[in-house]
Amino acid sequence: MALKYTPGNILFGEESVVRQAFQQLNNQEIDLARFCEDAEGYSCKRTTIGGECSVAGRGTFQGRRHSTLIFKPSTQPGWWIERSDLQEQLMTPVSIRNVWTTARNIVLRSGNPHNYLRMVEHIVALRLGMGIDDLVISTDTGDPPLFDRSSLEMVEKIDQAGIVELDEPAKYVTVKEQVTFGGSRGDFLSFIPAEAGRRGIRIDCAIDFASVIGRQRVVFDLTPQLFKETSFARTNASFAKMMMVKLIGWTMADTRNLGYTPDNILIHGKKKFYGEPRFIHGSKALEPVWHRAVLDLLAAVALIDVGRFCGTIVSYRAGHTLDCRAIVQLYLRHLLRIVD
C-alpha cells in the first residue's frame, strides 16, 4: 500500500526542506494501516460523562507523591481543569489559548502562575479519542499520575462512568484548505480538509529515531475502539536521558523527581529496548509511533476548542512544539471553518 502527499500551502518552514521531508515520508513504508467507515462509534450529539470517576498513581514529576485526577460531568461546553488546592482561581479551559510551554510536555495554565497542569497530553487526548465534548478534570496538584498502562487506566474509568449524549448536535471544524507547517529538523505537519459529508479523523503518522526504534509509520481512521487499544502505548525515553534524570535530574526543575520507571515508559538505546516493548508487528515494536499518534498528536488537536476536528493529519517526525505552533497558526490565520 502506498500513500503519496504533496505539501499544499506551506505556512512556515523552508520550502525546499519541507518538500524533501514529504519525499522522505512518501518513500517510507507503512507498517500498519487501519481504515473504517466515517467517524465510526462516535455520537453525532454533544457528550459528557455519566458520573464522577477517578484515577490515582505516583506523580509524573514528584514520584514520591500520590496524585489523583477526578473526572466530572461538565455543565458548560468544553474541557476544564480545576485545581481544587488553589483558592480564588477560575478553572482553566483546555485550549490552545492556555498552553504555557511545550518544551518537554504540554503544560496548560491560566490566572495564577501556580494554576497549571503538566503533561496534559496523555489526558486531553481522550477528548477526541473517546468523543467527549464536555468534562471537568479536578486535581489538587499540577503533577498528574503516570501509569504503567499509559492512558488506558483513564479510558477504562471513563468507560465505567459512561458517556452520555446531550440534547445538542456536536460541532465539527476542519481546515479551509490544505496547510503545511515545517519544523527545524526535517519534520512537518500537514492538515487536509475533510471530504464532503465526512466527520472523522484520519492520521498518517511517521517517526524516525536514531535508535532501536528506527523508522515507523501507521495510518488509521480514529475510532473509540482503536483509541482504547492504542492508549496502552507508553511514552519513550532514551537510555541516556534515563541515566541523566537519575544522576543529575534533581538539579533541573523540569526533570526533578521525574517518576520514570522501566514499567511506565519505554526506554530505548541504540540497539535494544530496556524492558518489554508493546505493539509488536512483524519485526517492529510500534509502541512509539502509536504513542506519538494517539496520545501526543491527538492531544494537540484536542486543544482546538471550537469543535471536533475532522479531516486528515499527516505528521512526519514532529513533536509537541511543532504540534502546538501549528494549532496556534490555524487560529491566527483564521484557517478553521465550521462543517455544515
C-alpha positions as CSV (number, residue, x, y, z in Angstrom):
1,M,0.0,0.0,0.0
2,A,1.3,3.4,-0.9
3,L,0.0,6.9,0.0
4,K,1.6,9.9,-1.6
5,Y,1.2,13.5,-0.4
6,T,2.2,17.0,-1.6
7,P,2.6,19.9,0.8
8,G,-0.2,22.2,-0.1
9,N,0.2,25.8,1.3
10,I,3.4,25.9,3.3
11,L,2.8,28.5,6.0
12,F,6.2,28.2,7.7
13,G,9.4,26.2,7.3
14,E,11.9,26.4,4.4
15,E,10.1,25.2,1.3
16,S,13.0,23.0,-0.1
17,V,13.4,21.3,3.3
18,V,9.6,20.7,3.6
19,R,9.4,19.2,0.1
20,Q,12.3,16.9,0.8
21,A,10.7,15.8,4.1
22,F,7.5,15.0,2.1
23,Q,9.5,12.9,-0.3
24,Q,11.1,11.0,2.6
25,L,7.6,10.3,4.0
26,N,6.3,9.2,0.6
27,N,9.2,6.8,0.4
28,Q,8.7,5.4,3.9
29,E,7.0,2.0,4.2
30,I,3.6,1.9,6.0
31,D,3.9,-0.6,8.8
32,L,0.2,-0.8,9.6
33,A,-3.0,0.6,8.2
34,R,-6.4,0.5,9.8
35,F,-9.3,2.1,8.0
36,C,-13.0,2.2,8.7
37,E,-16.3,4.0,7.9
38,D,-16.5,7.7,8.7
39,A,-16.4,8.5,12.5
40,E,-17.5,5.0,13.4
41,G,-18.5,4.7,17.0
42,Y,-18.8,8.4,17.9
43,S,-22.0,10.1,18.8
44,C,-23.2,12.9,16.5
45,K,-24.5,14.7,19.6
46,R,-22.6,16.6,22.1
47,T,-21.5,14.4,25.0
48,T,-20.2,14.4,28.6
49,I,-19.7,11.5,31.1
50,G,-22.4,9.9,33.2
51,G,-20.9,10.5,36.6
52,E,-17.7,11.1,38.5
53,C,-14.7,8.8,38.4
54,S,-11.1,9.0,39.5
55,V,-7.7,7.6,38.8
56,A,-4.6,7.7,41.0
57,G,-1.0,6.8,41.0
58,R,2.5,8.1,41.6
59,G,3.2,11.6,40.4
60,T,4.9,12.1,37.0
61,F,7.3,14.7,38.3
62,Q,7.1,14.0,42.0
63,G,7.4,10.3,42.0
64,R,7.0,10.0,45.8
65,R,3.7,11.9,45.8
66,H,0.3,10.2,45.3
67,S,-1.6,12.0,42.6
68,T,-5.3,11.8,41.8
69,L,-7.4,13.0,38.9
70,I,-11.2,13.2,39.2
71,F,-13.3,13.4,36.0
72,K,-16.6,15.1,36.4
73,P,-19.6,15.8,34.0
74,S,-19.5,19.4,32.9
75,T,-22.4,21.8,32.9
76,Q,-20.7,24.1,30.4
77,P,-19.2,23.4,27.0
78,G,-15.6,22.3,26.7
79,W,-13.0,20.6,28.8
80,W,-11.9,22.4,32.1
81,I,-9.1,21.9,34.6
82,E,-10.0,22.6,38.2
83,R,-7.2,22.9,40.8
84,S,-9.0,22.1,44.0
85,D,-6.0,23.1,46.1
86,L,-5.9,26.7,44.9
87,Q,-8.4,29.3,46.2
88,E,-9.8,32.2,44.1
89,Q,-8.7,30.6,40.8
90,L,-11.0,30.1,37.9
91,M,-11.0,26.8,36.0
92,T,-8.5,26.6,33.1
93,P,-10.2,25.9,29.7
94,V,-8.4,23.1,27.8
95,S,-7.5,25.2,24.8
96,I,-4.5,26.1,22.7
97,R,-5.1,29.6,24.2
98,N,-3.8,28.4,27.5
99,V,-0.6,26.5,26.5
100,W,2.2,27.7,28.8
101,T,5.1,25.6,27.4
102,T,5.8,22.6,25.2
103,A,9.5,22.2,26.0
104,R,9.2,18.6,27.2
105,N,5.5,18.2,27.5
106,I,2.3,20.3,27.1
107,V,1.6,22.4,30.2
108,L,-1.7,24.3,30.4
109,R,-2.0,27.3,32.8
110,S,-4.3,30.3,33.4
111,G,-4.5,33.0,36.1
112,N,-2.2,32.5,39.0
113,P,1.2,31.1,37.9
114,H,0.6,28.1,40.1
115,N,-2.7,27.3,38.4
116,Y,-1.3,24.8,35.9
117,L,-1.3,21.1,35.0
118,R,1.7,19.4,33.4
119,M,1.9,16.7,30.8
120,V,-1.7,17.2,29.9
121,E,-1.3,15.4,26.5
122,H,-1.9,12.0,27.9
123,I,-5.2,13.2,29.5
124,V,-6.7,15.6,26.9
125,A,-6.2,13.2,24.0
126,L,-9.2,11.4,25.5
127,R,-11.4,14.3,24.3
128,L,-11.2,13.3,20.6
129,G,-10.1,9.7,21.2
130,M,-13.2,8.9,23.2
131,G,-15.5,11.5,21.8
132,I,-16.2,13.5,25.0
133,D,-17.1,17.2,24.4
134,D,-17.6,18.4,27.9
135,L,-15.6,17.4,31.0
136,V,-14.1,18.8,34.2
137,I,-10.7,17.4,35.3
138,S,-10.2,18.1,39.1
139,T,-6.9,17.8,40.8
140,D,-5.1,19.0,43.9
141,T,-1.7,19.2,42.2
142,G,-0.2,20.3,38.9
143,D,1.6,16.9,38.7
144,P,-0.7,14.2,37.1
145,P,-0.1,10.5,37.8
146,L,2.0,8.4,35.4
147,F,0.6,4.9,34.8
148,D,2.3,1.6,33.8
149,R,-0.6,1.2,31.3
150,S,-0.2,4.7,29.9
151,S,-3.6,6.3,29.4
152,L,-5.6,3.0,29.4
153,E,-6.3,3.4,33.1
154,M,-8.2,6.7,32.4
155,V,-10.0,5.2,29.4
156,E,-11.3,2.3,31.5
157,K,-12.5,4.5,34.3
158,I,-14.4,6.8,31.9
159,D,-15.9,3.8,30.2
160,Q,-17.2,2.6,33.6
161,A,-18.8,6.1,34.2
162,G,-20.3,6.0,30.8
163,I,-20.5,8.6,28.0
164,V,-23.9,10.3,27.8
165,E,-25.4,12.3,25.0
166,L,-26.7,15.8,25.4
167,D,-29.6,17.4,23.6
168,E,-27.4,19.3,21.2
169,P,-25.6,18.3,18.0
170,A,-21.8,18.1,18.1
171,K,-20.0,20.8,16.3
172,Y,-17.2,19.9,13.8
173,V,-14.4,22.0,12.2
174,T,-11.9,21.4,9.5
175,V,-9.3,23.5,7.7
176,K,-10.3,25.7,4.8
177,E,-7.5,24.4,2.6
178,Q,-4.6,22.0,2.9
179,V,-1.9,23.7,5.0
180,T,1.6,22.5,6.0
181,F,3.9,23.6,8.8
182,G,7.6,22.8,8.6
183,G,9.8,22.3,11.6
184,S,13.5,22.9,12.2
185,R,14.7,19.3,11.8
186,G,13.1,18.0,8.7
187,D,9.8,17.5,10.4
188,F,6.3,18.7,9.3
189,L,2.6,18.6,9.9
190,S,0.0,18.9,7.2
191,F,-3.7,19.4,7.7
192,I,-6.1,18.3,4.8
193,P,-9.8,19.3,4.8
194,A,-12.5,16.8,5.4
195,E,-14.2,15.4,2.4
196,A,-17.8,16.4,1.9
197,G,-20.1,14.6,4.3
198,R,-17.2,13.0,6.4
199,R,-16.8,13.8,10.1
200,G,-13.9,11.5,11.1
201,I,-10.2,12.0,11.6
202,R,-7.6,10.1,9.5
203,I,-4.0,10.2,10.8
204,D,-0.8,9.3,8.9
205,C,2.0,9.4,11.4
206,A,5.7,8.6,10.8
207,I,8.7,8.8,13.1
208,D,12.4,8.2,12.6
209,F,14.7,7.6,15.6
210,A,18.4,7.1,15.5
211,S,18.0,4.2,17.9
212,V,16.4,0.7,18.0
213,I,13.0,2.4,17.4
214,G,14.1,3.4,13.9
215,R,11.5,4.3,11.2
216,Q,7.8,3.6,12.0
217,R,4.6,4.6,10.2
218,V,0.9,4.0,10.9
219,V,-2.1,5.2,9.0
220,F,-5.6,4.9,10.6
221,D,-9.1,6.3,10.9
222,L,-9.8,7.2,14.5
223,T,-12.4,5.2,16.4
224,P,-13.1,4.7,20.1
225,Q,-12.1,1.1,19.8
226,L,-8.8,1.9,18.1
227,F,-8.1,4.6,20.7
228,K,-8.8,2.3,23.6
229,E,-6.4,-0.3,22.2
230,T,-3.6,2.1,21.4
231,S,-3.9,4.2,24.6
232,F,-1.8,1.4,26.1
233,A,1.2,2.8,24.3
234,R,3.7,4.4,26.7
235,T,5.9,7.5,26.2
236,N,9.5,6.7,25.5
237,A,12.9,8.0,26.6
238,S,16.4,7.2,25.6
239,F,18.6,5.3,27.9
240,A,20.9,8.3,28.0
241,K,18.1,10.5,29.2
242,M,17.0,8.0,31.8
243,M,20.5,7.9,33.3
244,M,20.7,11.7,33.2
245,V,17.5,12.0,35.1
246,K,18.6,9.5,37.7
247,L,22.1,11.1,38.2
248,I,21.6,14.8,37.9
249,G,17.9,15.3,37.2
250,W,17.3,16.6,40.7
251,T,19.2,19.8,39.7
252,M,16.7,20.8,37.0
253,A,13.1,21.9,37.6
254,D,11.6,20.2,34.6
255,T,13.0,16.7,35.5
256,R,13.4,16.9,39.3
257,N,12.0,13.7,40.9
258,L,10.7,12.6,37.5
259,G,8.8,9.4,38.2
260,Y,10.0,7.4,35.2
261,T,10.4,3.6,35.7
262,P,11.0,0.8,33.2
263,D,7.3,-0.1,33.6
264,N,5.7,3.3,32.8
265,I,8.0,4.3,29.9
266,L,9.7,2.6,27.1
267,I,13.4,3.0,27.4
268,H,15.4,2.6,24.2
269,G,19.1,2.5,23.3
270,K,21.0,2.3,20.1
271,K,20.4,-1.4,19.6
272,K,17.9,-2.6,22.2
273,F,14.9,-1.8,24.4
274,Y,15.3,-1.9,28.2
275,G,12.1,-3.6,29.1
276,E,9.4,-5.3,27.0
277,P,8.1,-3.1,24.2
278,R,4.4,-3.3,23.2
279,F,2.5,-3.5,19.9
280,I,4.8,-5.9,18.2
281,H,4.1,-6.1,14.4
282,G,6.4,-8.2,12.3
283,S,9.9,-7.2,13.2
284,K,9.0,-3.9,14.8
285,A,7.7,-2.7,18.2
286,L,5.2,0.0,17.1
287,E,4.6,1.3,20.6
288,P,6.5,4.6,20.0
289,V,4.6,5.6,16.8
290,W,1.2,4.7,18.4
291,H,2.0,6.8,21.4
292,R,3.0,9.7,19.2
293,A,-0.1,9.4,17.0
294,V,-2.9,8.9,19.6
295,L,-1.6,10.5,22.8
296,D,0.7,13.3,21.6
297,L,-0.5,14.5,18.2
298,L,-4.2,13.9,19.0
299,A,-3.8,15.8,22.3
300,A,-2.6,18.9,20.4
301,V,-5.6,18.6,18.0
302,A,-7.9,18.3,21.0
303,L,-6.7,21.8,22.0
304,I,-8.9,23.2,19.2
305,D,-11.7,24.4,21.4
306,V,-14.3,25.4,18.8
307,G,-15.4,21.9,17.8
308,R,-14.3,18.4,16.9
309,F,-11.6,18.5,14.2
310,C,-12.3,16.4,11.2
311,G,-10.1,15.8,8.2
312,T,-6.7,14.2,7.6
313,I,-3.5,15.0,9.5
314,V,-0.1,13.9,8.2
315,S,2.7,14.0,10.8
316,Y,6.4,13.3,10.0
317,R,9.0,13.4,12.8
318,A,7.0,16.1,14.6
319,G,6.7,16.7,18.3
320,H,4.8,18.8,20.9
321,T,6.3,22.2,19.9
322,L,5.5,21.9,16.2
323,D,2.1,20.4,17.0
324,C,1.1,23.4,19.2
325,R,2.7,26.0,16.9
326,A,0.6,24.6,14.1
327,I,-2.6,24.8,16.0
328,V,-1.9,28.4,17.0
329,Q,-1.4,29.3,13.3
330,L,-4.7,27.7,12.4
331,Y,-6.3,30.3,14.8
332,L,-4.1,33.3,13.9
333,R,-4.6,32.8,10.2
334,H,-8.4,32.0,10.6
335,L,-7.9,28.7,8.8
336,L,-10.6,26.8,10.6
337,R,-14.2,26.6,9.3
338,I,-17.4,25.1,10.7
339,V,-18.5,21.9,8.9
340,D,-22.2,22.1,8.0
